[in-house]
Amino acid sequence: MFKVFVYEEGEPPLFHDGPCRSIYSMEGRFIHNMEVEKKLRTRDPDRAHVHFLPFSVVKMVKFIYQPNTFNITPLKRTILDYINTISTKYPFWNRTLGADHFMLSCHDWGPVSSYATPHLHANSIRVLCNANTSEGFNPSKDVSLPEINLKTGLNTGIIGGPSASHRPILAFFAGGLHGPIRPILLNHWKNKDTDIQVHDYLPQGVSYYEIMRKSRFCLCPSGYEVASPRVVEAIYLECVPVIISDHYVLPFSDVLDWKAFSIQVSVEDIPNLKKILLGVSWRQYIRMQRRVKIVQRHFIVNTPPKRFDVYHMILHSVWLRRLNVHLHT
């Protein structure tokens, strides 16, 4: 019964388009699937429960942002012009001041771009990878979007992993020193313990995914922003995620019990990582890994979409928040 209307105004690449590869792939994949959707999309705006604003912040950064200026005024102005256009042409935005509308962005600047108009930020459903409560993310109104790094645009070759008994490494992380958390992690654990394998960058010829497949726990610290593609990579490779982040609202937490299939560690407990992970009994770990496998389908990207996949989970999260909006017509 749930129906989404996609505004047809705007031309690619800033609208109705988006990247389908890289850590920002969810923008393009969702926009594309929404464009070709036949069951949940309606072309009659009067039948819609929510209205989708199909702009891509990633594409705006690529085409209208002046590099190295950190001036996002052109992005905000473009979004404001777009909302002025649809609010003039249609009655739906003004009817609720945007409360039954949603935007979607995986770019770090998605949240600040929503300040283009106060109603977009305060009223609309914002589907964001950067789901940071310390920066205004509101879990009762906004949706946490999983950050999925599709390097080739496909899931091929990055789904599945061995059983617990074939994972000799206790925990693993490799990544750049982005943000305030990772330097703390590397300072405590880089080259300190063979059980906790922490690297900034892996040696040439060493496969990142293969080491994840050999690890029982995959460490997922935030970088500059709270979201990390390692969370979904761990789920894909059936490695129990260890989420090290403050203020991060985990995706689909309305329906998924993250404590059942992941470990959440505060920044202050980074020195105690080994003790915390060894405190998970073998029996408990096996249960957690099996649950990772169970929830895996909710993070799979499909084109066309399939029931229960990430596309449907995103729209389910939007639907839950739409229930809070009462229209008076």
N, C-alpha and C positions, 0 to 999 in steps of 0.2 A: 504493500500500500504506500510505502514511503516514496515520495517523488521529489526530484531535484530539477530545478530549471537553471539552465546555463545561459547567461546573457550572451547574445550573439554579437554585440558591439565590440569594436576593437579588432585590430589586425595583427597577425603574427609579425615579428617574433615576440613582441612584448605581451601579447594576449593570445590565448588559445594555443600556446606553445610553451615549451620548457625543455630543459636538459633531460635526457634519458640515460645518461651515464654520469659517473662521478658521485661524490657524496651528496650532490643536490638532485640526484636522479628522481626522487619521489615527486618533485614538482612536475617534471615533464610526464612521468608515467601516469600520475593521477589525472592531470589535465587531458592527456590523450585518451585514457580509459573513460573519462567523463564525457568526452566528445563522441565516442563511439557507443556509449552505453545505450541499451534499448529497454531494459527492464526498469531501472530506477530513474532514468532521465525522462522528463516530460518536456515537450515543446510548447505546452500550454501553461503560461505562467500562473494562471488562475488555479491550476490543479496542484501547484507546487507547495510543498511544506517548507522547503528552504530554497534559497537562490544563491547560486555559486558565482563568485567574482573571478573569472578565469585569467588573472594576470600573473605573470612570473617575475618575482623580484630578482631571480638570478639573471634573467634575460635583460631586465632593466639595468642591472649593474654592468652587464657586458656592453650594452649598446648606448646608454645615455649617461652613465656615470663617468666623470672625469677622473682617471686613475690618480691615486696618491693625494687627492684633495680631501678625502673623508667628508665631502659635502654631498649629502643624499637629498638635498632639496629638489633636484630634478625628478627623483623617484617619487617623492611625496606629491609633487605638483602633478605628475602624470596620473597617480592614483586618485587624487582629488578631482582632476578633470574628468576621469572616467566615472567616478561616482556621481558627479554633477550631471553627466550625460544620462546615466541610467535613471537617476532620480527625477530628471525632467521628463524623460520619455515614458516611464512607467510609474505606477502609483505605489509599488511594493516597498521600496526603500523608505519612503516617507511614512508609510503606514505604521512601521515599527521602529523607525529611526535606525534601520539596519539590523535589528535583533534577530531576524529570521534569514540573515545572509551570512555566508562564510567565505573567507579567504584561506589560501593554503600557501605556505612558504617554508622551504627548508634552508634558506639562506640565513646567515647570522643576523642580517639586517631586516629580516622579516618582521620582528616585533616593533622595531623603531619605525619601519615604513608604515605600520598601521596607524601611526600618529598623524598621517596625512589629513585625517578628519577625526574629530573627537568621537563621533558616533561609531566609526569603524573600530577604534581601539576599545571604547567603553562598552559598546552594545553587541557588536557582531561576534560571531564564533570565529576565533582565530585558530587555524590548524597550523601548528608551528613545531619545527624540530627543536628550536631554542625555547624549550618549555621551562623557563627559569622563573620560579616564584619570586625571587628577589628583584626581578626586573619587570614585575607586573603581570606575569602569567597567572591567570585565574582558573584553577582546575574545574570550577563549577560552570564556567562559560566557555573556556578555551579547550582545545584538543591537542594532546601531545602526539606529534607525528614522528614515527621511527625514522632515524637517519640510516639510509641503506646505500652503501657504496657499490653500485653496479658498474664495475670498471669496463665491462663489455656491453652493458645494457641488458644482460641476461643473468639468470641464476645458475646457468650451466657450470658444473664443476665445483661449485661452492656449497653444495647441499650434502649433508651426511657426514658421519664420522664413526670411528670404531667404538666398541664397548668400553666400559670403565677399566677393565682388566688390561686393555691394550693402550693405556695412557700413562706412560712412566713419569711424566713431568707433573709436579704438583700444580704450578701456576706459571703463567706466561704473559708478558707484555712486551711489545716493541712499538715505538712511535716517537715522534718529535717532541721537543720540550715546549709544548704549547700550553700557555696558561699557568696558573699558580700551583696546580696539584701535581702535575707530572714531575717537576723538579724534585719535589719532596719524595715521590715514589722512587725515582732513580737514585737519589741521595742515600736512601735507606737500603735499597736492594740491588742496584746494579753491581754485578760481579761479586756479590756477597754470599750467595747461597745457590747451590745447584738445584735445589728444589723450587726456588722462586726465581725463575729466569726472566730478568728484566733487562731490556736493551733500549737504547735510543734508536739506533738503526741496526738491522741485521747485517751480518757479513754477506758479501756478494755470493750468490749461488744458493743461499739458504732460503727455503720456501716458508713464507709467513704462514700460509694456510696449513702447511703440513705440520708445523710446530703446534699450531692451535689444535690440530687433530690428535696430537700426542699429549695434549695437556688436559688435566682434569678440570682445572679452573682457568678461565681467561679473564685477566684483569682489564677493566674498562674504566679508566679514569677520564674525567672531563678534560677537555682542552681549553681553548679560549672561551668556548661556550659549553653549556652543560651536556648537550647531546654528544654521543660518540657512535660512529658506525660499528665499533667493535662489539656493541651489545648484540646487534642483529647478526654480525659475523659469527659470534660465539654460538648463538642459537642455531644458525645454519649448520655449523660444524659440530653441533651437539656437545659443546663444551660449556660447563656451567658458568654463567657470567658472574663476575665479581664487580659490582657497580660502586665506584668510588667517586662520589659527587655530593655536593651540597645544593639544595634548592631545586633538584631535578624531579619533575613529575614524569614518571615512567609511562610509556605508551600503553593505552588500552587497560589502564589499571582499574577502570570501572568494573571490568569483568575478569581480568587475569590477576591471580594472586602471585605477585612476583616473588614473595618470600618462599613460595613452594618450589621455585625452580631457579632462584638466583640468590647470591649473597650480597647484602648491602653493607658497605664498610664506610665509616666516617673518615674524613681526612686525618683526624687526630689518631685514628687506629691503624694508620699505615705501618708504623713500627711493629704492630702486633699481627700483621697479616698471616705469617706462618702459623702462629698459635691459633688464630681464628679458623684457618682452613683445616689444620690437623684436628681441630675440635669437631669437625664434621665426620661422623662415623661412616665406615664403608657402606653399611646398609642404607644410611640416610643419603649418602652421595648417589648411590645407584637409583634411589627413588627420585632424586632431583634431576639426574640426567635423563631418566625416562620422561619426566615431565617436560624437560626442554624439548624432547622429541615430539611430545604431544602438542605443545603450543607452537611448534615450528611453522605449521601451515598458516598461522595467522600473520606471519611476516613474509610469506612468499609473494613475490611480484609476478602476476600473470597478465598476459595480453592474448586474448580477451580475459577479463577477470573471471575467477572461479569462486564459488561460494566459500565463505569463511576465510578468504585470503586477505592480504593487507588492505586492498582497495575496499572490500566490504567492511573490514574492521574500522577503517577511517570513517566511512559513512555511518556505521553503527554508532560511533562515538559522537558524530554530528547529530544524529537522530536523538540520542539521549539528552543532549543539551537543547535541542529544539523543543523538547517536551516542557522546558521551563518557560517558553515564550507563549504568552496568551494574547491572541489577536482579538481586537475589538473592531468588527466590521459591521 
